[in-house]
């Protein structure tokens, strides 16, 4: 299925626009996601973006600086997807959603997520991403729940990767796996080893449940 550039509805009023970032907002998403699902089943991905260090910015400076930080991240993401038939939506304080239209497999979604991650890291605005490619039959609520959970896994994993203490790393990775039963963790480095080191599973359990 080909995606048509003009198919996504533009905001019809200021009620569908986020005042801080001038992006589409949650109201727009809730109104139009059901139609997108009907028109493009299995042909788009929904990606959650969670700005990692907004609290640090707010604590070190003030909330005005924090707002500017959010706006800068939003602007950067909008520029990244401008050449694609996709949109960025702000849904809450430090959370955004990207609808990647025309993406129908995890490989292409992950390529886009890697690019977003690398470019924002280079700008000094680390952001965790997690997404899901729509599967025909999934509702908007299913998509948002799974993508949100995936972004939280990514956030925890980035924290784990920045930890130098091997034991803390093992426990952190184990916790993130055990807390995420409804999200695929395929490819997560060392997931079984981390569980064993943390004492969460035995070798026999790992082959039955996690591998």
C-alpha positions as CSV (number, residue, x, y, z in Angstrom):
1,X,0.0,0.0,0.0
2,X,1.4,3.4,-1.0
3,X,1.1,6.2,1.5
4,X,-0.3,9.5,0.1
5,X,1.4,12.6,1.4
6,X,-1.9,14.5,1.7
7,X,-3.7,11.8,3.6
8,X,-3.0,12.8,7.2
9,X,-5.4,15.4,8.5
10,X,-4.0,18.8,9.4
11,X,-5.1,20.3,12.8
12,X,-8.5,22.0,12.3
13,X,-8.3,24.3,15.3
14,X,-5.9,25.5,18.0
15,X,-7.4,22.9,20.3
16,X,-5.5,20.3,18.3
17,X,-2.2,22.1,18.5
18,X,0.3,22.0,21.4
19,X,0.9,25.6,22.5
20,X,4.5,25.1,23.6
21,X,5.8,23.2,20.6
22,X,3.2,24.0,17.9
23,X,3.0,20.3,17.2
24,X,-0.1,18.3,16.9
25,X,-1.4,17.2,20.3
26,X,-3.0,14.3,22.0
27,X,-6.5,15.5,21.1
28,X,-5.5,15.4,17.4
29,X,-4.0,11.9,17.8
30,X,-7.1,10.5,19.6
31,X,-9.4,12.0,16.9
32,X,-7.4,10.8,13.9
33,X,-5.6,7.6,14.9
34,X,-8.7,5.4,14.4
35,X,-9.0,6.6,10.8
36,X,-5.3,6.1,10.2
37,X,-5.6,2.5,11.4
38,X,-8.5,1.9,9.0
39,X,-6.8,3.5,6.0
40,X,-3.3,2.1,6.5
41,X,-3.5,-1.2,8.4
42,X,-0.1,-2.6,8.9
43,X,1.6,0.3,7.0
44,X,2.7,2.6,9.8
45,X,4.6,2.6,13.1
46,X,3.8,4.4,16.3
47,X,7.0,5.5,18.2
48,X,7.1,6.9,21.7
49,X,9.8,9.4,22.5
50,X,10.7,10.0,26.2
51,X,13.1,12.9,26.8
52,X,15.6,11.5,29.2
53,X,16.9,14.4,31.3
54,X,14.1,17.0,31.5
55,X,14.0,16.7,35.3
56,X,17.7,17.5,35.5
57,X,17.2,20.6,33.3
58,X,14.3,21.8,35.4
59,X,16.2,21.2,38.7
60,X,19.4,22.8,37.6
61,X,17.9,25.8,35.9
62,X,14.1,26.4,36.0
63,X,10.9,25.3,34.3
64,X,11.1,28.0,31.6
65,X,14.5,26.5,30.5
66,X,12.8,23.1,30.7
67,X,10.0,24.2,28.4
68,X,12.6,25.6,25.9
69,X,14.4,22.2,26.1
70,X,11.2,20.4,25.2
71,X,10.6,22.8,22.3
72,X,14.1,22.3,21.0
73,X,13.7,18.5,21.0
74,X,10.3,18.8,19.4
75,X,11.7,21.1,16.7
76,X,14.6,18.7,16.0
77,X,12.3,15.7,15.6
78,X,10.0,17.7,13.4
79,X,13.0,18.5,11.1
80,X,14.1,14.9,11.1
81,X,10.7,13.6,9.8
82,X,9.9,16.7,7.6
83,X,11.1,14.9,4.5
84,X,9.1,11.8,5.3
85,X,5.3,11.4,5.3
86,X,5.2,11.3,9.1
87,X,4.2,13.6,12.0
88,X,5.4,14.3,15.5
89,X,2.8,14.8,18.3
90,X,3.4,16.0,21.8
91,X,1.2,14.1,24.3
92,X,2.5,15.2,27.7
93,X,5.3,17.0,29.4
94,X,8.3,15.0,28.2
95,X,6.6,12.5,25.9
96,X,6.1,12.7,22.2
97,X,4.8,10.3,19.6
98,X,6.0,9.9,16.0
99,X,3.8,8.4,13.4
100,X,6.1,6.8,10.8
101,X,3.8,6.4,7.8
102,X,4.7,3.8,5.2
103,X,6.8,1.8,7.7
104,X,5.6,-1.8,7.7
105,X,8.4,-3.7,9.4
106,X,10.5,-3.5,12.5
107,X,13.8,-3.2,10.6
108,X,12.8,0.0,8.9
109,X,11.3,1.3,12.2
110,X,14.5,0.6,14.1
111,X,16.6,2.3,11.4
112,X,14.5,5.4,11.9
113,X,14.7,5.2,15.7
114,X,18.5,4.8,15.5
115,X,18.7,7.9,13.5
116,X,16.6,9.9,15.9
117,X,18.6,8.6,18.8
118,X,22.0,9.4,17.3
119,X,21.0,12.9,16.1
120,X,19.5,13.9,19.5
121,X,22.4,12.5,21.4
122,X,24.7,14.6,19.2
123,X,22.6,17.7,20.1
124,X,23.0,16.9,23.8
125,X,19.3,16.0,24.2
126,X,19.3,12.2,24.9
127,X,15.9,10.7,24.3
128,X,14.6,7.1,24.6
129,X,12.5,5.7,21.8
130,X,10.4,2.6,21.6
131,X,7.9,1.7,18.9
132,X,5.6,-0.8,17.3
133,X,4.6,-1.5,13.8
134,X,0.8,-1.6,13.5
135,X,-0.6,-5.1,13.0
136,X,-4.0,-5.3,11.4
137,X,-6.6,-5.7,14.2
138,X,-4.7,-3.7,16.7
139,X,-6.5,-0.7,18.3
140,X,-5.1,2.7,19.0
141,X,-5.0,1.9,22.7
142,X,-3.1,-1.3,22.0
143,X,-0.5,0.6,19.9
144,X,0.0,3.4,22.5
145,X,0.4,0.9,25.4
146,X,2.9,-1.3,23.6
147,X,4.9,1.7,22.2
148,X,5.0,3.4,25.6
149,X,6.2,0.2,27.3
150,X,8.9,-0.2,24.6
151,X,10.1,3.3,25.2
152,X,10.4,2.7,29.0
153,X,12.4,-0.4,28.3
154,X,14.7,1.6,26.1
155,X,15.1,4.3,28.8
156,X,16.0,1.7,31.4
157,X,18.4,0.0,29.0
158,X,20.2,3.3,28.4
159,X,20.5,3.8,32.1
160,X,21.9,0.3,32.5
161,X,24.4,0.8,29.7
162,X,25.7,3.9,31.6
163,X,26.2,2.0,34.8
164,X,29.8,0.8,35.5
165,X,28.8,-1.5,38.3
166,X,28.4,-5.0,36.7
167,X,26.0,-6.2,39.5
168,X,23.8,-3.1,39.2
169,X,23.8,-3.6,35.4
170,X,22.7,-7.2,35.8
171,X,19.9,-6.3,38.2
172,X,18.7,-3.4,36.2
173,X,18.5,-5.4,33.0
174,X,16.8,-8.2,34.8
175,X,14.2,-5.9,36.2
176,X,13.4,-4.3,32.9
177,X,12.9,-7.8,31.4
178,X,10.6,-9.0,34.1
179,X,8.5,-5.8,34.1
180,X,7.8,-6.0,30.3
181,X,5.9,-9.2,29.7
182,X,3.8,-7.7,26.8
183,X,6.7,-6.2,24.8
184,X,9.1,-8.2,22.6
185,X,12.7,-8.0,24.0
186,X,14.2,-9.8,21.0
187,X,17.8,-8.8,20.6
188,X,18.3,-7.2,24.1
189,X,22.0,-7.9,24.9
190,X,22.7,-10.4,27.6
191,X,19.2,-10.7,28.9
192,X,19.5,-14.3,30.1
193,X,22.9,-13.8,31.5
194,X,21.7,-10.7,33.4
195,X,18.9,-12.7,34.9
196,X,21.2,-15.4,36.0
197,X,23.7,-13.0,37.6
198,X,21.0,-11.2,39.4
199,X,19.7,-14.6,40.8
200,X,16.3,-14.1,39.2
201,X,16.2,-17.3,37.2
202,X,18.0,-20.6,37.2
203,X,19.8,-22.1,34.1
204,X,16.9,-24.5,33.6
205,X,14.3,-21.7,33.8
206,X,16.1,-19.6,31.3
207,X,15.8,-22.1,28.5
208,X,12.1,-22.6,29.1
209,X,10.9,-19.1,29.5
210,X,13.4,-16.5,28.2
211,X,15.3,-18.0,25.3
